[in-house]
Amino acid sequence: MNAREEIRSDAAVADTDSAKGMPDAARKYQPYPTVGLTDRTWPSKVIDKAPIWCSVDLRDGNQALIDPMGHERKARMFGLLLDMGFKEIEIGFPSASQTDFDFARWCIEEGDVPADVSLQVLVQCRPELITRTFEALKGATNPIVHFYNSTSELQRRVVFEKDVGGIKRIA
């Protein structure tokens, strides 16, 4: 039995639809009516397949500082997301905590990530955090790195204590 099978969620096993993967969301909803504009091509196009879904459930963020997920909980959730058929899974913010760094390493080294699944991580646009993030991703196949720079007024004022120009200088 591999690591993923050991941590597989009982809920995923009990729900036969989840065990088979994600339903075809493109067929779940009625298509919208097309617009016949002959001078443009996109209005008459029809979406006939679902987009690639990316789960961000494993990134706790600031809202979970009091009770963040530990490794075992993240591992169970990771197994459930794989069982549900997600092809892109954001596994955390490896430069923000040792727990997320270690979990990223576990996913890459022991998490039995299928070849068609990409791991995604989040990182602020700061050189030392980017370096740490790429250390966590060493050996990952097709990783996705989501770079960001907080720009909301609250983040600028409360967290960074900077004005717009100060945030631009950080970037």
ABEGO torsion letter per residue (X at the ends): XBAAAAABBAAAAABAAAAAEBBBAAAABBBBBBBBBAABAAAABBBABBBBBBBAAABAEAAAAABBBBAAAAAAAAAAAAAAGBABBBAEBAAABAAAAAAAAAAAAAAGBBAABBBBBBBBBBAAAAAAAAAAABGBBGBBBBBBBBABAAAAAAAAGBBAAAAAAAX
